[in-house]
Amino acid sequence: MKLATRIALSVTVVVPLLVLAAGLLVLGLVTRDLHQQQDARLRDRASAVLPDVRTLLAAELKGRPKVEQNQHRKVLGDALDAGVRVLAADGAVLLEGGPQLSDPARLPARTPEGPVTVRAKGRAWRVLAVPVTGAAPGTLWLVAPASAADPQLVAVRGRVLLVALLSAPVSGLIAYGLAGRATASVRRLSRRAATLDPRAGAAAFATAPVNITEVDELSFAIGQLLARYDEQAARTAQALETARSFSSAASHELRTPLMSMRTDLDVLAAHPDLSPAERAEVVRDLQADHARLLELLTALRMLARGDLVEASAFAPLDLAELVDVAVGEAARRRPEARLRADVPAELRVRGWEAGLRILLDNLLGNAVTHGHLPDEPPEVAVRLRAEGGHAVLTVDDAGPGVPPGEREAVFRRFHHRPGSPGSGLGLTLVAQQAALHGGTVTVAAAPGTGGARFEVRLPLSAPDAPVGPLPSGRNWISRGA
């Protein structure tokens, strides 16, 4: 059922009910007004006949029948359509005329607040009791049928019912027409949404406001939905590309160690009589290849995590605490290394904790592995400071350094220094995480030692600052060497 039809049916039902409710209210008010008019007439009649009633009571008291008869006629003539009953002080009925109650005993002795309703044998009467004071006391009653106003009430009731019956179809037709015009913009929006190509994205659904709040809100909601759809589609595409790149990189880089392991296994299988020394050498080669495979797979997994991380993973962090923990763990892993750390008490940034740990672990691992000369223990100096709105982390080593021509290449995927035992992805992970956090990483000569200095700059951020969009094109896992 269309919305316009629903509105028309609702109005068709509701409007007659409202008319009936208003009619009942009007009927009650009319009834009250008619009773007030009737009561006012009774009071007027009482005021008109009261002098003659006093004369009638006095004539009866003095035994003057001629005067009493004349007053009878005057009282009845002034009362007009109202029933009159006059009772002397001794209980004698002096006058009774006009419409009367079938049971006079139900007449009230007093009506100090005005006429009252008295019911007798199924009929309702408005009764006004007026005490007569003076030398000849008595009581005057004026009576009028309460149903005298019924014809007017019946007429009002009939008109209310007629209006209610006529209002149903008329209001339904008017409501249907108005609802059709009011929902025209919704129908246009529905047709546009039905013909929309999802591949066109949210930009294709941009519409000018129609100045109808509900329609504009619905249009905005659809636009937001399409924008989220575009975002999710982009994430899905990126995840698929990352998966393909992971598969390609893994198959390419794992081929050499796997072939080497296969060769060693073939040697062990073909020569069961190898000497213990030769067998131990083959086993060491297998263990080294296994370690390389494990390191390579771990690094690729970390690259994939960085490519797929969401902005919701970023939160306020104490970078100083992370650096201090990373230096302590590096010292425990390589007890022969000499690590010095100059870290402030607190330095807060907004970042991804797991990603910053990847950056710190690989940066320190690279310095400990390559930052020393032959036959000398590694010496690494770590310093963290705030400078110009950035957190600046420097890692200096005492190794041979990085030649200027290779300083860009060290961050490329699978870049190896001759004889390096690593996977070639450690510094790529450092560059990826620096970029994800809106920072940079550079390499230069370490002052004083002649080794390498790696410098990471990350923007400082207030704890309540909103997270900006992550950089696009984050497919580090597929970047060529």
C-alpha positions in Angstrom: 0.0 0.0 0.0 1.4 3.4 -0.9 2.1 5.9 1.7 -0.4 8.4 0.3 -3.1 5.7 0.5 -2.2 4.9 4.1 -2.4 8.6 5.0 -5.8 9.0 3.2 -7.3 6.0 5.0 -6.0 7.2 8.3 -7.4 10.7 7.8 -10.7 9.1 6.6 -11.0 7.3 9.9 -9.6 10.0 12.2 -11.4 13.1 10.9 -14.9 11.8 11.5 -13.9 10.7 15.0 -12.6 14.2 15.6 -15.8 15.6 14.3 -17.9 13.4 16.5 -15.8 14.2 19.5 -16.1 18.0 18.8 -19.9 17.4 18.2 -20.3 15.7 21.6 -18.5 18.7 23.2 -20.7 21.1 21.3 -23.8 19.1 22.2 -22.8 19.2 25.9 -22.3 23.0 25.7 -25.6 23.5 23.9 -27.4 21.4 26.5 -25.9 23.5 29.3 -26.9 26.7 27.5 -30.5 25.6 26.9 -30.8 24.6 30.6 -29.5 27.9 31.6 -32.0 29.7 29.3 -34.8 27.6 30.7 -33.7 28.3 34.3 -33.5 32.0 33.5 -37.1 31.9 32.2 -38.3 30.2 35.4 -36.7 32.9 37.4 -38.3 35.5 35.3 -41.7 33.9 35.7 -41.2 33.6 39.4 -40.4 37.3 39.6 -43.5 38.1 37.5 -46.0 36.0 39.5 -44.6 36.5 43.0 -46.6 39.8 43.8 -49.8 38.2 42.7 -49.0 35.0 44.8 -48.6 37.2 47.9 -51.9 38.9 47.1 -53.5 35.4 46.6 -52.2 34.2 50.0 -53.4 37.3 51.8 -56.9 37.0 50.2 -57.1 33.4 51.2 -56.0 34.3 54.8 -58.7 37.0 55.0 -61.4 34.9 53.4 -61.9 37.1 50.3 -62.8 34.6 47.6 -63.5 37.2 44.9 -60.0 38.6 45.1 -58.6 35.1 45.3 -60.3 34.1 42.1 -58.9 37.2 40.3 -55.4 36.4 41.5 -55.7 32.9 40.2 -56.2 34.1 36.7 -53.3 36.7 37.0 -50.8 34.1 38.3 -51.7 31.6 35.6 -51.6 34.3 32.9 -48.1 35.5 34.0 -46.7 32.0 34.4 -47.4 31.3 30.6 -46.1 27.8 29.7 -44.7 27.0 33.2 -46.6 24.9 35.7 -47.5 26.8 38.9 -48.3 25.4 42.4 -48.9 27.5 45.4 -49.1 26.1 48.9 -50.3 28.0 52.0 -48.6 27.8 55.3 -51.1 25.3 56.6 -50.4 22.9 53.7 -53.5 23.8 51.6 -53.0 23.9 47.9 -54.3 27.3 46.8 -53.3 27.1 43.1 -52.2 24.4 40.7 -52.1 24.9 37.0 -50.1 24.2 33.9 -47.8 21.1 33.4 -47.3 19.3 36.7 -45.4 16.4 38.2 -47.4 13.3 38.6 -46.2 13.0 42.1 -46.2 16.4 43.9 -44.6 14.9 46.9 -41.3 14.9 45.0 -41.2 18.7 44.8 -38.2 20.0 46.8 -39.0 22.3 49.7 -36.2 24.7 48.8 -33.9 25.4 45.8 -31.5 28.0 47.2 -29.0 27.6 44.3 -31.6 27.9 41.5 -33.7 25.4 39.6 -33.0 21.7 40.0 -33.9 18.6 38.0 -36.6 16.3 39.4 -37.5 12.9 37.8 -40.9 11.4 38.2 -42.2 8.4 36.2 -39.5 8.5 33.6 -39.8 12.3 32.9 -37.4 15.0 33.9 -38.6 18.4 35.2 -36.8 21.7 36.0 -38.3 22.9 39.3 -37.8 26.2 41.1 -39.1 26.6 44.7 -39.6 30.2 45.9 -40.6 30.7 49.6 -43.1 33.5 50.1 -42.6 35.5 53.2 -44.7 38.2 54.9 -48.0 38.3 56.7 -49.4 35.3 54.6 -46.4 32.9 54.1 -46.4 30.0 51.7 -44.4 28.3 48.9 -44.4 28.9 45.2 -43.2 26.2 42.7 -42.6 26.8 39.0 -42.3 23.6 36.9 -41.2 23.2 33.3 -40.4 19.9 31.4 -36.7 19.4 31.0 -37.4 17.8 27.7 -38.6 21.1 26.3 -35.1 21.6 24.8 -35.0 18.1 23.2 -36.0 19.2 19.7 -33.0 21.6 19.5 -30.7 19.0 20.9 -31.9 16.5 18.4 -31.3 19.0 15.6 -27.8 19.6 16.8 -27.1 15.9 17.1 -28.3 15.3 13.6 -26.2 18.0 12.1 -23.1 16.6 13.9 -23.7 13.1 12.5 -24.3 14.6 9.0 -21.0 16.5 9.1 -19.2 13.4 10.4 -20.5 11.3 7.5 -19.6 13.9 4.9 -16.2 14.6 6.4 -15.0 11.0 5.9 -14.9 10.9 2.0 -14.1 14.6 1.6 -11.2 14.5 4.1 -9.9 11.2 2.6 -9.8 12.6 -0.9 -8.2 15.9 0.2 -5.6 13.9 2.3 -4.9 11.6 -0.7 -4.2 14.5 -2.9 -2.0 16.4 -0.4 -0.1 13.2 0.6 0.5 12.4 -3.1 2.1 15.8 -3.6 4.0 15.6 -0.3 5.5 12.2 -1.2 6.4 13.1 -4.8 9.9 13.9 -3.7 10.2 10.6 -1.9 9.1 8.7 -5.1 11.6 10.6 -7.2 14.3 9.7 -4.7 13.2 6.1 -4.7 13.4 5.9 -8.5 16.8 7.5 -8.5 18.1 5.0 -5.9 16.6 2.1 -7.9 18.4 3.1 -11.1 21.7 3.9 -9.4 24.8 1.9 -10.5 26.6 0.8 -7.3 29.9 1.1 -9.2 29.4 4.8 -9.6 29.7 5.4 -5.8 28.4 8.1 -3.6 29.4 10.9 -5.9 26.8 9.8 -8.5 24.0 10.1 -5.9 24.7 13.7 -4.9 21.3 15.6 -5.0 20.3 19.2 -4.3 18.3 19.7 -1.1 14.5 19.8 -1.7 13.9 21.7 1.6 11.8 18.8 3.1 13.6 17.7 6.2 12.7 14.0 6.0 13.5 13.7 2.4 16.8 15.5 2.8 17.7 13.3 5.8 16.9 10.2 3.8 19.0 11.4 0.8 21.9 12.2 3.2 21.5 8.7 4.8 21.6 7.0 1.4 24.7 9.0 0.5 26.4 8.0 3.7 25.5 4.4 3.1 27.0 4.5 -0.4 30.1 6.2 1.0 30.5 3.4 3.5 29.9 0.9 0.7 32.7 2.6 -1.3 35.0 2.5 1.7 34.3 -1.2 2.4 34.7 -2.0 -1.3 38.1 -0.2 -1.3 39.1 -2.1 1.8 38.1 -5.4 0.2 40.0 -4.6 -2.9 43.0 -3.6 -0.9 42.7 -6.8 1.2 42.6 -8.9 -2.0 45.5 -7.1 -3.5 47.5 -7.6 -0.3 46.6 -11.3 -0.3 47.8 -11.6 -3.9 50.9 -9.7 -3.2 51.6 -11.8 -0.1 51.2 -15.0 -2.1 53.5 -13.6 -4.9 56.2 -12.4 -2.6 56.1 -15.5 -0.4 56.3 -17.8 -3.4 59.2 -15.8 -4.9 61.2 -15.3 -1.7 60.6 -18.7 -0.2 61.8 -20.6 -3.4 65.5 -20.3 -2.6 65.4 -21.4 1.1 62.9 -24.2 0.3 65.1 -25.5 -2.6 68.1 -25.3 -0.3 66.3 -27.3 2.4 65.1 -29.8 -0.2 68.8 -30.3 -1.3 69.9 -30.8 2.2 67.1 -33.3 2.9 68.0 -35.2 -0.3 71.6 -35.4 0.8 70.6 -36.8 4.2 68.3 -39.3 2.5 70.8 -40.4 -0.2 73.8 -40.6 2.1 72.8 -42.3 5.4 76.5 -43.1 6.0 77.5 -39.4 6.4 80.0 -38.7 9.1 78.7 -37.0 12.2 80.5 -33.8 11.3 79.0 -33.7 7.8 75.6 -34.6 9.1 75.8 -31.8 11.7 76.8 -29.3 9.0 73.7 -30.3 6.9 71.5 -30.0 10.0 72.9 -26.5 10.7 72.1 -25.5 7.1 68.5 -26.8 7.6 68.1 -24.9 10.8 69.4 -21.7 9.2 67.1 -22.0 6.3 64.2 -22.8 8.7 65.0 -19.7 10.7 65.1 -17.6 7.5 61.8 -19.0 6.4 60.2 -18.2 9.7 61.7 -14.7 9.8 60.5 -14.0 6.2 57.0 -15.2 6.9 56.8 -13.2 10.1 57.9 -10.0 8.3 55.5 -10.5 5.4 52.7 -11.0 7.9 53.6 -7.8 9.7 53.7 -5.9 6.3 50.2 -7.3 5.6 48.9 -6.2 9.0 50.2 -2.7 8.3 48.6 -2.6 4.9 45.2 -3.6 6.3 45.1 -1.7 9.7 42.1 0.5 10.3 42.0 4.1 11.7 40.1 2.8 14.7 43.2 1.0 15.9 45.0 4.3 16.6 44.8 5.7 20.2 46.8 8.0 22.5 50.1 6.4 23.5 53.2 7.2 25.6 56.0 6.8 23.0 58.6 7.2 25.7 57.3 4.1 27.5 57.3 2.1 24.3 60.9 3.1 23.5 62.0 2.2 27.0 60.4 -1.2 26.8 61.8 -1.9 23.3 65.3 -1.0 24.4 65.1 -3.3 27.4 63.9 -6.3 25.3 66.6 -5.7 22.7 69.2 -5.8 25.5 67.8 -9.0 26.9 67.8 -10.7 23.4 71.4 -9.5 22.6 73.2 -9.3 26.0 76.5 -8.6 24.2 75.2 -5.3 22.8 75.8 -2.0 24.5 72.6 0.0 24.4 72.2 3.5 25.9 68.8 5.2 26.0 68.0 8.9 26.6 64.2 9.0 26.9 62.0 11.7 28.6 59.5 10.8 31.3 56.6 11.1 28.9 56.0 11.9 25.2 52.5 11.2 23.9 51.6 10.6 20.3 48.5 9.1 18.7 49.3 5.8 17.1 48.9 2.1 16.7 50.6 0.3 19.5 51.4 -2.9 17.6 52.7 -0.9 14.7 55.0 1.3 16.8 56.4 -1.8 18.5 57.1 -3.3 15.0 58.9 -0.1 14.1 61.0 0.0 17.3 61.9 -3.7 17.3 63.1 -3.7 13.7 65.0 -0.4 14.0 66.8 -1.6 17.1 67.3 -5.1 15.7 68.9 -3.6 12.5 71.2 -1.4 14.6 72.3 -4.4 16.8 72.8 -6.7 13.8 74.7 -4.2 11.5 75.9 -1.5 13.9 79.3 -2.8 14.8 82.7 -3.4 13.2 84.2 -7.0 13.0 85.1 -8.5 16.3 83.6 -5.6 18.2 80.3 -5.6 20.3 77.4 -3.6 18.9 77.1 -0.1 20.4 73.7 1.6 20.0 72.6 5.0 21.3 68.9 5.7 21.4 67.5 9.2 22.0 63.9 10.4 22.1 63.0 14.1 22.2 60.2 16.6 21.3 61.1 19.1 18.5 58.8 21.5 16.7 55.6 19.5 17.1 57.2 16.2 16.4 58.6 13.3 18.4 62.1 12.7 17.1 63.7 9.3 17.6 67.3 8.7 16.7 69.2 5.4 16.7 73.0 5.7 16.3 75.3 2.7 15.8 79.0 2.2 15.6 79.0 0.2 12.4 80.3 0.8 8.9 77.3 3.1 8.1 75.3 3.4 5.0 76.8 4.9 1.8 74.9 7.9 0.5 74.0 6.1 -2.7 72.2 3.3 -0.8 70.3 5.4 1.8 67.1 5.3 -0.2 67.4 1.7 -1.2 67.7 0.3 2.3 63.9 0.9 2.9 63.0 -1.1 -0.2 61.5 -4.5 0.0 64.0 -7.4 0.2 67.0 -5.1 0.0 70.0 -7.0 1.4 73.5 -5.9 2.2 76.0 -8.5 1.0 76.3 -11.2 3.7 73.3 -9.9 5.6 71.4 -12.7 7.5 68.1 -10.8 7.6 65.0 -11.1 5.4 65.4 -7.7 3.8 62.1 -6.5 5.2 63.1 -5.0 8.6 63.7 -1.5 7.4 60.7 -1.7 5.0 58.5 -2.4 8.1 60.1 0.7 9.7 59.3 2.9 6.7 55.8 1.5 6.5 54.9 2.2 10.1 56.5 5.7 9.9 54.3 6.5 6.9 51.2 5.0 8.6 51.7 7.4 11.5 52.1 10.4 9.3 55.9 10.6 9.9 59.2 10.0 8.1 62.3 7.9 8.5 65.7 8.9 7.2 69.3 7.5 7.4 72.5 9.6 7.7 75.9 9.3 9.2 76.0 9.1 13.0 78.1 12.0 14.4 81.2 10.9 16.3 81.1 7.1 15.5 80.9 7.2 11.7 78.1 4.6 11.8 74.5 5.0 10.7 71.9 7.3 12.2 68.3 6.4 11.6 65.9 9.3 12.5 62.2 8.8 12.8 59.9 11.9 13.1 56.3 11.4 14.2 53.8 14.2 14.8 52.8 15.0 18.3 49.1 15.0 18.9 46.7 16.0 21.7 44.9 13.0 23.3 41.5 14.2 22.1 42.6 15.1 18.5 40.6 13.3 15.8 42.4 10.6 13.8 43.2 11.7 10.3 42.7 9.5 7.3 45.4 6.8 6.8 47.6 7.2 3.7 46.2 5.7 0.5 48.2 3.3 -1.6 49.5 1.4 1.4 50.4 -1.8 -0.4 53.9 -2.0 0.9 54.0 -5.8 0.6 53.9 -5.6 -3.2 56.4 -2.7 -3.7 59.2 -3.8 -5.9 62.8 -3.9 -4.7 
